[in-house]
Amino acid sequence: MSLDLDYEQWGYGPPHPGQLLREQILPRLGLTLAELALRLDVTATHLADIVAERRPVTLDLARRLGMAFGNGPRYWLALQMQHDVWKAERDDTLDIAPIKVGAAAASTRGRAPLQPAR
């Protein structure tokens, strides 16, 4: 049994965390956006941008949401990451060929190891 969620079968991807706040959490708690912003100690404008899906949930906001709702920052960061990866894969314009392990090892024989950029 796979735990992967196949959002494509429903025609949409993982929700933005702002959608969850807007459609599920705020109505169930009976809080306004301004009230939640005050409790999280963020500006209402910042939270409005999250709820409108114009900004991502950052680590700082994930920590605040996780503390407020008792589910931890990883929950909120995972929601954001799933949404971001799904969007990036749908909008994928990268043309990167896979690197084969054997070929990569053979092509570096006799060369100095890569040096970090300075």
Backbone as CSV, one residue per row, in Angstrom:
resi,resn,N_x,N_y,N_z,CA_x,CA_y,CA_z,C_x,C_y,C_z
1,MET,0.846,-1.182,0.000,0.000,0.000,0.000,0.890,1.244,0.000
2,SER,0.652,2.118,-0.933,1.447,3.335,-1.056,0.827,4.455,-0.222
3,LEU,1.682,5.238,0.410,1.210,6.387,1.167,1.248,7.664,0.343
4,ASP,1.723,7.572,-0.906,1.773,8.744,-1.771,0.360,9.195,-2.108
5,LEU,0.140,10.489,-1.991,-1.153,11.036,-2.375,-1.097,11.413,-3.839
6,ASP,-2.036,10.919,-4.611,-2.073,11.197,-6.039,-3.071,12.319,-6.296
7,TYR,-2.611,13.561,-6.115,-3.483,14.708,-6.299,-3.933,14.848,-7.744
8,GLU,-3.111,14.353,-8.672,-3.450,14.472,-10.093,-4.792,13.811,-10.408
9,GLN,-5.121,12.741,-9.692,-6.376,12.047,-9.975,-7.588,12.939,-9.690
10,TRP,-7.406,13.935,-8.824,-8.492,14.860,-8.528,-8.364,16.155,-9.308
11,GLY,-7.288,16.307,-10.055,-7.124,17.483,-10.889,-6.502,18.688,-10.205
12,TYR,-5.918,18.496,-9.050,-5.236,19.597,-8.366,-4.096,19.034,-7.534
13,GLY,-3.263,19.921,-7.044,-2.094,19.491,-6.288,-2.265,19.683,-4.798
14,PRO,-1.185,19.456,-4.064,-1.243,19.666,-2.616,-1.601,21.116,-2.319
15,PRO,-2.449,21.331,-1.345,-2.874,22.706,-1.060,-1.753,23.547,-0.475
16,HIS,-1.819,24.820,-0.761,-0.940,25.794,-0.114,-1.384,25.864,1.353
17,PRO,-0.449,26.007,2.291,-0.851,26.104,3.697,-1.838,27.243,3.965
18,GLY,-1.754,28.301,3.174,-2.701,29.404,3.328,-4.130,28.978,3.063
19,GLN,-4.309,28.052,2.116,-5.647,27.539,1.827,-6.197,26.796,3.039
20,LEU,-5.362,26.017,3.674,-5.771,25.294,4.878,-6.176,26.275,5.983
21,LEU,-5.367,27.312,6.172,-5.712,28.323,7.173,-7.039,29.005,6.829
22,ARG,-7.185,29.395,5.579,-8.349,30.150,5.119,-9.638,29.328,5.161
23,GLU,-9.554,28.088,4.677,-10.779,27.304,4.496,-11.114,26.364,5.645
24,GLN,-10.117,25.975,6.425,-10.368,24.999,7.482,-10.184,25.572,8.887
25,ILE,-9.036,26.156,9.127,-8.665,26.502,10.504,-9.375,27.754,11.013
26,LEU,-9.277,28.850,10.271,-9.905,30.088,10.748,-11.410,29.924,10.960
27,PRO,-12.144,29.340,10.004,-13.589,29.174,10.243,-13.911,28.276,11.443
28,ARG,-13.160,27.194,11.595,-13.452,26.275,12.707,-13.141,26.893,14.060
29,LEU,-12.123,27.727,14.120,-11.770,28.372,15.382,-12.577,29.644,15.626
30,GLY,-13.245,30.119,14.596,-14.007,31.356,14.729,-13.122,32.572,14.900
31,LEU,-11.909,32.501,14.350,-10.961,33.606,14.437,-10.945,34.395,13.141
32,THR,-10.716,35.686,13.260,-10.468,36.486,12.069,-8.982,36.407,11.756
33,LEU,-8.640,36.822,10.581,-7.239,36.848,10.190,-6.453,37.781,11.100
34,ALA,-7.032,38.914,11.442,-6.363,39.887,12.318,-6.135,39.296,13.708
35,GLU,-7.103,38.546,14.217,-6.948,37.923,15.535,-5.834,36.879,15.526
36,LEU,-5.795,36.066,14.471,-4.733,35.059,14.387,-3.375,35.736,14.245
37,ALA,-3.302,36.776,13.444,-2.038,37.502,13.280,-1.554,38.042,14.624
38,LEU,-2.458,38.583,15.403,-2.109,39.109,16.723,-1.580,37.988,17.624
39,ARG,-2.237,36.839,17.615,-1.807,35.708,18.446,-0.460,35.143,17.998
40,LEU,-0.192,35.222,16.699,1.078,34.714,16.169,2.191,35.754,16.248
41,ASP,1.844,36.980,16.583,2.781,38.102,16.645,3.412,38.369,15.274
42,VAL,2.550,38.398,14.257,2.951,38.785,12.899,1.966,39.852,12.432
43,THR,2.315,40.560,11.376,1.388,41.576,10.879,0.224,40.908,10.152
44,ALA,-0.900,41.562,10.182,-2.069,41.051,9.474,-1.809,41.017,7.967
45,THR,-1.028,41.971,7.472,-0.694,42.002,6.050,0.117,40.776,5.656
46,HIS,1.081,40.431,6.501,1.908,39.247,6.224,1.034,37.992,6.202
47,LEU,0.190,37.838,7.194,-0.675,36.660,7.253,-1.691,36.667,6.104
48,ALA,-2.166,37.843,5.725,-3.103,37.934,4.596,-2.440,37.449,3.311
49,ASP,-1.160,37.763,3.134,-0.438,37.286,1.952,-0.297,35.762,1.956
50,ILE,-0.128,35.175,3.130,-0.048,33.708,3.241,-1.404,33.103,2.898
51,VAL,-2.447,33.638,3.503,-3.803,33.108,3.304,-4.248,33.281,1.844
52,ALA,-3.784,34.330,1.192,-4.110,34.561,-0.220,-3.171,33.790,-1.144
53,GLU,-2.245,33.037,-0.560,-1.298,32.197,-1.306,-0.329,33.003,-2.162
54,ARG,-0.041,34.228,-1.727,0.935,35.066,-2.420,2.336,34.891,-1.858
55,ARG,2.441,34.328,-0.643,3.733,34.119,0.011,3.773,32.703,0.574
56,PRO,4.971,32.143,0.687,5.094,30.817,1.295,5.179,30.913,2.821
57,VAL,4.911,29.800,3.462,5.130,29.701,4.898,6.626,29.519,5.112
58,THR,7.231,30.433,5.844,8.659,30.382,6.140,8.875,29.580,7.427
59,LEU,10.133,29.300,7.725,10.460,28.590,8.955,9.944,29.357,10.176
60,ASP,10.121,30.667,10.178,9.660,31.463,11.314,8.148,31.318,11.503
61,LEU,7.394,31.464,10.430,5.942,31.351,10.557,5.538,29.917,10.881
62,ALA,6.243,28.947,10.324,5.944,27.542,10.631,6.122,27.277,12.123
63,ARG,7.150,27.862,12.724,7.363,27.701,14.163,6.212,28.327,14.945
64,ARG,5.773,29.487,14.516,4.675,30.168,15.215,3.370,29.384,15.083
65,LEU,3.073,28.943,13.859,1.854,28.152,13.652,1.915,26.837,14.422
66,GLY,3.067,26.187,14.383,3.236,24.919,15.082,3.056,25.056,16.577
67,MET,3.546,26.141,17.139,3.371,26.377,18.582,1.909,26.695,18.891
68,ALA,1.292,27.507,18.061,-0.097,27.911,18.301,-1.065,26.736,18.202
69,PHE,-0.832,25.866,17.233,-1.771,24.771,16.997,-1.298,23.429,17.552
70,GLY,-0.098,23.399,18.109,0.393,22.192,18.755,0.820,21.074,17.820
71,ASN,1.052,21.400,16.548,1.458,20.343,15.611,2.896,20.510,15.117
72,GLY,3.599,21.495,15.600,5.015,21.663,15.293,5.287,22.282,13.930
73,PRO,6.479,22.832,13.757,6.830,23.505,12.507,6.980,22.552,11.330
74,ARG,7.365,21.309,11.579,7.555,20.369,10.478,6.279,20.147,9.676
75,TYR,5.159,20.151,10.355,3.874,19.984,9.681,3.667,21.088,8.644
76,TRP,3.885,22.327,9.065,3.649,23.468,8.187,4.681,23.553,7.074
77,LEU,5.928,23.245,7.401,6.969,23.242,6.364,6.736,22.124,5.355
78,ALA,6.264,20.976,5.825,5.978,19.860,4.911,4.844,20.223,3.958
79,LEU,3.812,20.876,4.470,2.720,21.322,3.590,3.253,22.251,2.504
80,GLN,4.078,23.227,2.924,4.625,24.183,1.967,5.521,23.489,0.955
81,MET,6.372,22.572,1.433,7.297,21.863,0.548,6.543,21.017,-0.478
82,GLN,5.511,20.307,-0.034,4.739,19.483,-0.965,4.098,20.348,-2.045
83,HIS,3.568,21.479,-1.640,2.947,22.404,-2.593,3.985,22.947,-3.578
84,ASP,5.141,23.366,-3.059,6.189,23.946,-3.900,6.753,22.930,-4.894
85,VAL,7.011,21.717,-4.432,7.561,20.683,-5.313,6.551,20.333,-6.399
86,TRP,5.299,20.192,-6.039,4.264,19.861,-7.034,4.194,20.943,-8.104
87,LYS,4.192,22.222,-7.676,4.153,23.320,-8.645,5.389,23.314,-9.535
88,ALA,6.555,23.104,-8.942,7.801,23.114,-9.707,7.819,21.988,-10.732
89,GLU,7.329,20.827,-10.354,7.307,19.700,-11.292,6.323,19.934,-12.428
90,ARG,5.214,20.595,-12.149,4.235,20.897,-13.206,4.756,21.963,-14.158
91,ASP,5.517,22.911,-13.625,6.058,24.003,-14.429,7.476,23.699,-14.901
92,ASP,7.875,22.442,-14.819,9.259,22.041,-15.068,9.729,22.435,-16.462
93,THR,10.799,23.224,-16.487,11.419,23.595,-17.755,12.886,23.179,-17.781
94,LEU,13.315,22.461,-16.746,14.702,22.025,-16.686,14.940,20.878,-17.656
95,ASP,16.077,20.903,-18.304,16.467,19.832,-19.211,17.796,19.270,-18.713
96,ILE,17.721,18.499,-17.650,18.906,17.941,-17.015,18.904,16.434,-17.225
97,ALA,20.002,15.942,-17.786,20.118,14.494,-18.003,20.570,13.820,-16.706
98,PRO,20.024,12.647,-16.412,20.461,11.921,-15.221,21.942,11.553,-15.324
99,ILE,22.622,11.558,-14.197,24.031,11.176,-14.147,24.110,9.720,-13.741
100,LYS,24.780,8.942,-14.553,24.947,7.532,-14.246,26.171,7.383,-13.366
101,VAL,26.049,6.629,-12.297,27.116,6.510,-11.309,28.402,5.985,-11.931
102,GLY,28.335,4.933,-12.693,29.538,4.376,-13.306,30.201,5.351,-14.254
103,ALA,29.425,6.039,-15.045,29.969,6.993,-16.011,30.600,8.183,-15.300
104,ALA,30.001,8.642,-14.228,30.543,9.785,-13.498,31.872,9.421,-12.849
105,ALA,31.949,8.235,-12.282,33.192,7.803,-11.635,34.304,7.647,-12.665
106,ALA,33.989,7.081,-13.829,34.995,6.870,-14.863,35.489,8.196,-15.435
107,SER,34.608,9.181,-15.560,35.003,10.453,-16.168,35.845,11.304,-15.223
108,THR,35.846,10.999,-13.925,36.625,11.808,-12.990,37.970,11.175,-12.645
109,ARG,38.242,9.987,-13.158,39.529,9.352,-12.869,40.662,10.195,-13.449
110,GLY,41.677,10.383,-12.650,42.834,11.137,-13.100,42.676,12.634,-12.975
111,ARG,41.527,13.093,-12.482,41.300,14.523,-12.297,41.350,14.858,-10.813
112,ALA,41.681,16.110,-10.557,41.657,16.573,-9.165,40.207,16.673,-8.724
113,PRO,39.943,16.432,-7.445,38.571,16.559,-6.952,38.072,17.994,-7.122
114,LEU,36.775,18.148,-7.234,36.197,19.479,-7.379,36.453,20.294,-6.124
115,GLN,36.765,21.541,-6.317,37.006,22.448,-5.207,35.756,23.302,-4.994
116,PRO,35.452,23.623,-3.741,34.291,24.475,-3.503,34.495,25.855,-4.120
117,ALA,33.409,26.460,-4.545,33.466,27.816,-5.099,33.837,28.800,-4.008
118,ARG,34.563,29.815,-4.385,34.974,30.832,-3.390,34.320,32.135,-3.670
